[in-house]
């Protein structure tokens, strides 16, 4: 009985704790789908995320007006390099990466919007508790992100698209099939045919977030 009471008190204490901002697991793979509310563009993505080595691989399938484009990008923040990879043609382009690496997740200045259970709380395994956070930016582009209450696994990210104080719409991204760990670490190294790729001269700034923002 004493053990049961102790466990019950511990559980009650955990549930009473206020949710805190958090980072994604440092090594994770997963998938997501995304779209822009005022556009016909749809994006399906598979990603490999390594916060320890500051490396990210993103495979994207972009559909727009019945046309599909596949992209494969490897970002190496320590080397300040991004590789655009074409496995079919065995070609590779090399671009400079702007900015420092920032772990994905909920920043410390985010505001908690609420905690809910997705599905049902009636029985074990019937629901998933998640926390929803707001990142507010004075110049627009607010972000609403939802992560699991345990583990900080991404569930969804909704970002306001605003230009010249005019809201153009929202990008909506939903995550699924997330796995903690990296089953195939070789995906975070450039293929052998990228060895001789030359750095391209471009003024375009490339960073992780630019891969998820649709540009007309």
GUROMAR-694560 format. One line per 8 residues: their letters; for each residue x, y, z of N, C-alpha, C. Coordinates in steps of 0.02 Angstrom, whole numbers, plus 50000, padded with zeros to 5 digits. Atoms other than C-alpha are relative to their C-alpha. Example, Ala and Ser with C-alpha at 12.3 -4.5 7.8 and 13.67 -1.06 7.14 Angstrom:
AS> 50045/49941/50000/50615/49775/50390/50045/50060/50000  49958/49941/49997/50684/49947/50357/49961/50055/50037
//
This chain:
XXXXXXXX> 50042/49940/50000/50000/50000/50000/50043/50063/50000  49957/49942/49996/50139/50121/50045/50033/50014/49932  49969/49992/50066/50223/50088/49877/49951/50031/49951  50051/49972/50044/50060/50124/49787/49988/50074/50013  50010/49930/49982/50034/50286/49882/50059/50043/49976  49941/49963/50022/50213/50341/49845/50000/50011/49926  50003/49993/50073/50193/50306/49660/49946/50048/49978  50055/49955/50017/50027/50397/49656/50020/50073/50012
XXXXXXXX> 49978/49932/49985/50104/50550/49738/50052/50024/49949  49949/49981/50050/50251/50547/49617/49967/50017/49934  50036/49987/50062/50132/50537/49468/49964/50067/50004  50036/49937/49992/50027/50680/49536/50047/50060/49996  49951/49946/50001/50182/50786/49561/50025/50013/49929  49977/49992/50070/50241/50753/49381/49947/50035/49958  50053/49970/50039/50071/50799/49311/49990/50073/50018  50010/49932/49978/50068/50958/49414/50055/50048/49976
XXXXXXXX> 49946/49957/50022/50233/51021/49345/49980/50038/49937  50015/49959/50057/50217/51164/49223/50045/49981/49941  49959/50017/50058/50274/51119/49046/50054/50052/49987  49944/49956/50013/50443/51193/48999/50021/49994/49927  49973/50004/50068/50517/51238/48828/50054/49945/49996  49956/50058/50006/50623/51096/48760/50029/49995/49930  49970/50016/50065/50735/51037/48618/49977/49931/49977  50012/50067/50026/50698/50893/48503/50054/49952/50025
XXXXXXXX> 49946/50048/49985/50794/50732/48539/50061/50016/49956  49941/49978/50037/50974/50765/48485/50013/49961/49936  49994/50039/50061/50969/50625/48356/49933/49968/49985  50068/50023/50015/50809/50584/48265/49991/49997/49924  50022/50002/50070/50736/50532/48098/49924/50004/50000  50073/49994/50003/50559/50563/48040/49976/50022/49932  50032/49978/50062/50438/50618/47906/49950/50055/50017  50051/49948/49990/50319/50762/47881/49966/50015/49933
XXXXXXXX> 50034/49973/50058/50192/50833/47761/49986/50074/50015  50012/49928/49990/50166/51019/47733/49965/50030/49941  50031/49962/50054/50066/51142/47633/49991/50072/50021  50012/49929/49989/50036/51328/47615/49925/50013/49990  50074/49994/50000/49856/51380/47654/49972/50035/49938  50025/49962/50058/49842/51498/47504/50033/49977/49936  49965/50024/50059/49931/51388/47378/49982/49927/49989  50014/50070/50015/49917/51219/47293/50063/49957/50010
XXXXXXXX> 49937/50036/49989/50093/51170/47344/49994/49951/50058  49997/50050/49947/50112/51010/47444/50071/49973/50005  49932/50024/49989/50274/50948/47521/49998/49939/50046  49988/50058/49957/50317/50776/47588/50074/49996/50013  49929/49996/49983/50482/50768/47681/50020/49941/50044  49967/50048/49956/50595/50638/47759/50064/50033/50024  49941/49964/49975/50732/50703/47873/50041/49956/50047  49953/50031/49953/50884/50644/47971/50032/50058/50038
XXXXXXXX> 49981/49942/49959/50927/50761/48115/50052/49980/50051  49946/50014/49953/51090/50762/48213/50023/50066/50031  49982/49938/49967/51105/50906/48336/50070/49997/50029  49933/50008/49972/51266/50835/48408/50053/50018/49949  49953/49986/50054/51360/50840/48243/49980/50060/49958  50026/49942/50038/51257/50989/48179/49993/49983/49926  50010/50023/50068/51206/50893/48024/49926/49983/49989  50070/50014/50016/51037/50879/47938/49995/49978/49927
XXXXXXXX> 50014/50023/50069/50983/50780/47784/49925/50005/49989  50071/49989/50015/50817/50826/47703/49985/49975/49930  50025/50023/50064/50731/50730/47564/49929/50028/49992  50065/49969/50010/50583/50825/47491/49969/49980/49934  50040/50013/50059/50446/50784/47368/49949/50057/49996  50041/49940/50005/50365/50947/47312/49953/49994/49941  50051/50004/50053/50202/50943/47212/49966/50067/49993  50032/49936/50013/50133/51099/47129/49973/49999/49929
XXXXXXXX> 50033/49999/50065/50008/51112/46986/50015/49936/49961  49991/50067/50030/50023/50924/46951/50071/49986/49977  49929/50013/50014/50212/50937/46937/50035/49982/50065  49965/50024/49941/50327/50848/47058/50075/50010/49993  49927/49989/49998/50505/50896/47105/50027/49966/50062  49967/50032/49944/50617/50789/47214/50067/50034/50014  49937/49969/49981/50760/50868/47310/50031/49960/50057  49962/50035/49949/50895/50798/47422/50055/50048/50024
XXXXXXXX> 49954/49949/49975/50992/50919/47533/50034/49975/50064  49961/50017/49940/51130/50889/47661/50032/50064/50026  49972/49939/49969/51172/51033/47779/50051/49980/50053  49946/50012/49952/51337/51028/47872/50019/50067/50030  49992/49933/49972/51337/51177/47990/50071/50013/50024  49931/49989/49978/51512/51150/48059/50045/50019/49941  49962/49983/50060/51581/51158/47882/49971/50059/49961  50034/49945/50033/51457/51295/47831/49986/49984/49926
XXXXXXXX> 50009/50023/50068/51411/51195/47677/49933/49963/49994  50058/50041/50017/51252/51127/47597/50012/49967/49933  49995/50038/50062/51255/50992/47464/49930/49987/49973  50060/50022/50035/51113/50974/47339/50020/49939/49960  49977/50065/50025/51124/50792/47289/49950/49971/49951  50041/50035/50049/51059/50702/47135/50029/49930/49991  49974/50068/50003/51086/50516/47160/49991/49968/49932  50013/50031/50065/51009/50470/46993/50053/50019/49948
XXXXXXXX> 49949/49977/50047/51131/50576/46892/50070/49999/50030  49936/50000/49964/51268/50560/47024/50036/50068/49992  49973/49932/50002/51291/50749/47026/49987/50034/50066  50003/49967/49935/51313/50869/47169/50019/50074/49992  49982/49929/49997/51311/51058/47194/50012/50019/50073  49977/49981/49934/51387/51146/47342/49985/50074/50012  50020/49931/49985/51319/51304/47424/50022/50019/50071  49982/49979/49932/51373/51408/47574/49938/50003/50045
XXXXXXXX> 50054/49997/49950/51265/51394/47731/50010/50061/50043  49998/49939/49960/51224/51555/47823/49975/49985/50071  50025/50005/49932/51203/51569/48011/50028/49940/50037  49977/50054/49957/51243/51457/48157/49945/49947/50008  50047/50054/49987/51161/51293/48202/49961/50015/50064  50042/49993/49941/51015/51306/48323/49958/49936/50007  50038/50062/49990/50938/51148/48398/49926/50012/49986  50071/49995/50013/50761/51118/48338/49961/49987/50064
XXXXXXXX> 50041/50010/49941/50624/51128/48467/49962/50063/50019  50038/49943/49974/50534/51255/48576/50050/50048/50034  49952/49954/49968/50640/51411/48617/49977/50022/50069  50014/49983/49930/50651/51474/48795/49951/50057/50007  50046/49942/49994/50551/51633/48758/49930/49986/49972  50066/50018/50026/50401/51538/48687/49948/50001/50057  50054/49998/49951/50233/51554/48774/49956/49937/49993  50042/50059/50000/50130/51402/48823/49928/50019/49984
XXXXXXXX> 50071/49988/50016/49959/51403/48739/49955/49950/50035  50042/50049/49966/49897/51244/48819/50028/49930/49996  49982/50071/49999/49915/51059/48856/49936/49960/49991  50060/50039/50014/49791/50935/48784/50020/49927/49986  49990/50070/50018/49770/50750/48750/49970/49989/49931  50025/50018/50066/49756/50699/48568/49971/49930/50003  50033/50065/49995/49635/50555/48549/49956/49999/50062  50042/50007/49941/49559/50497/48713/50043/49989/50063
XXXXXXXX> 49967/50011/49935/49610/50502/48896/49962/49948/50041  50042/50047/49964/49485/50367/48942/50037/49938/50022  49964/50061/49984/49608/50224/48941/50073/50002/49978  49928/50001/50018/49794/50181/48928/50010/49989/49925  49983/50008/50070/49866/50200/48754/49950/50030/49951  50051/49972/50045/49712/50290/48686/50013/50073/49982  49988/49929/50014/49785/50465/48687/50072/50018/50008  49932/49973/49996/49942/50569/48675/49997/50071/50027
XXXXXXXX> 49999/49933/49971/49976/50719/48787/50051/50043/49964  49956/49955/50037/50050/50867/48693/49996/50070/50029  49997/49929/49980/50103/51046/48731/50003/50042/49937  50000/49955/50057/50068/51188/48610/50029/50067/50021  49962/49940/49983/50182/51341/48608/49994/50052/49946  50001/49944/50047/50182/51513/48527/50066/50037/50002  49941/49957/50007/50337/51601/48463/49976/50064/49965  50026/49937/50027/50289/51782/48437/50057/50044/49976
XXXXXXXX> 49950/49956/50030/50390/51893/48320/49967/50067/49984  50030/49934/50010/50356/52082/48317/49988/50016/49926  50006/49985/50071/50382/52090/48128/49959/49948/49962  50040/50051/50034/50269/51942/48092/50037/49934/49995  49971/50065/50007/50300/51761/48053/49994/49958/50063  50010/50038/49938/50231/51694/48218/49997/49925/49985  49998/50072/50007/50254/51507/48245/49963/49967/50057  50034/50040/49950/50139/51387/48336/50024/49928/49992
XXXXXXXX> 49972/50067/50005/50224/51222/48375/49970/49955/50054  50027/50049/49954/50155/51066/48457/50049/49942/50006  49954/50056/49987/50268/50935/48537/49971/49955/50054  50024/50046/49949/50238/50783/48645/50023/50024/50069  49983/49978/49932/50235/50819/48832/50060/49960/50027  49942/50042/49980/50360/50676/48856/50044/49990/49939  49952/50012/50055/50514/50677/48745/50009/50058/49952  49996/49942/50045/50480/50841/48651/50004/49978/49927
XXXXXXXX> 50003/50023/50069/50441/50746/48490/49954/50045/49961  50042/49953/50038/50374/50863/48354/49936/49966/49975  50065/50023/50025/50190/50843/48309/49978/50043/49942  50019/49954/50054/50154/50999/48206/50033/50067/50010  49975/49932/49999/50221/51170/48161/49959/50041/49952  50039/49955/50041/50112/51311/48096/50034/50068/50001  49964/49937/50004/50200/51468/48035/49963/50052/49958  50032/49944/50036/50126/51635/47985/50047/50026/49947
XXXXXXXX> 49961/49971/50055/50187/51699/47816/49976/50072/49991  50019/49930/50001/50189/51888/47821/50053/50040/49962  49955/49958/50039/50264/52012/47697/49973/50071/50001  50019/49929/49998/50261/52202/47720/49935/50009/50041  50056/49995/49952/50139/52185/47868/49936/49970/49973  50059/50033/50027/50019/52085/47760/50006/49924/50008  50000/50073/49990/49975/51907/47810/49979/49966/49935  50015/50034/50062/49984/51798/47655/49969/49931/50013
XXXXXXXX> 50027/50066/49984/49934/51638/47743/50042/49965/50052  49964/50040/49950/50006/51497/47847/50030/49939/49967  49974/50065/50019/50122/51351/47816/49985/49952/50057  50021/50050/49950/50061/51195/47905/50041/49937/49988  49957/50059/50006/50180/51050/47938/49983/49951/50055  50017/50053/49953/50131/50886/48020/50053/49945/49998  49947/50050/49995/50259/50759/48082/49972/49931/50018  50022/50068/49984/50243/50570/48092/50060/49952/49990
XXXXXXXX> 49948/50052/50006/50346/50409/48099/50068/50023/50028  49937/49978/49969/50475/50494/48211/50033/49942/50037  49961/50052/49966/50613/50379/48275/50059/50033/50033  49942/49973/49965/50740/50427/48407/50061/49958/49981  49940/50034/50023/50913/50386/48342/50007/50006/49924  49986/49996/50072/50992/50376/48168/50020/49930/49976  49984/50068/50022/50982/50200/48094/50055/49996/49947  49950/50001/50053/51091/50246/47944/50042/50064/50003
XXXXXXXX> 49958/49940/49993/51228/50372/47994/50033/50022/49935  49967/49982/50063/51301/50368/47817/49961/50054/49962  50040/49949/50034/51158/50480/47761/50022/50070/50018  49978/49934/49978/51242/50623/47854/50071/50016/49975  49935/49986/50032/51402/50614/47749/49988/50008/49926  50010/49990/50072/51417/50678/47569/50018/49936/49962  49983/50058/50042/51414/50539/47437/50069/50011/49967  49933/49997/50028/51580/50499/47354/50004/50046/49939
XXXXXXXX> 49998/49958/50061/51532/50591/47193/49995/50074/50016  50001/49929/49980/51517/50754/47293/50070/50025/50017  49933/49982/49977/51702/50752/47333/50030/50059/49963  49969/49948/50041/51753/50866/47189/49952/50058/49985  50047/49946/50012/51601/50981/47196/50030/50067/50019  49974/49934/49989/51647/51165/47184/49947/50044/50033  50046/49954/49966/51571/51299/47295/49972/50050/49949  50033/49955/50047/51444/51400/47195/50001/50071/50028
XXXXXXXX> 50005/49929/49981/51449/51590/47198/49927/50021/49996  50070/49981/49998/51277/51645/47253/49988/50048/50058  50020/49954/49947/51198/51784/47355/49942/49972/50040  50057/50030/49964/51055/51671/47407/50023/49971/50066  49982/50026/49934/51061/51633/47592/49964/49934/50012  50027/50066/49989/51037/51451/47631/50006/49982/50074  49999/50026/49932/50988/51390/47803/49946/49946/50007  50046/50056/49991/50885/51249/47877/49928/50020/49989
XXXXXXXX> 50070/49980/50003/50723/51348/47890/49978/50017/49929  50017/49981/50068/50731/51406/47708/49975/49940/49960  50022/50060/50035/50701/51225/47656/49925/49987/50009  50070/50013/49985/50526/51230/47731/49953/50057/49983  50041/49942/50017/50466/51399/47669/49991/50002/49925  50013/49999/50071/50382/51398/47500/50010/50069/49972  49987/49935/50032/50444/51536/47386/49966/49999/49931  50034/49996/50065/50336/51591/47240/50049/50019/49946
//
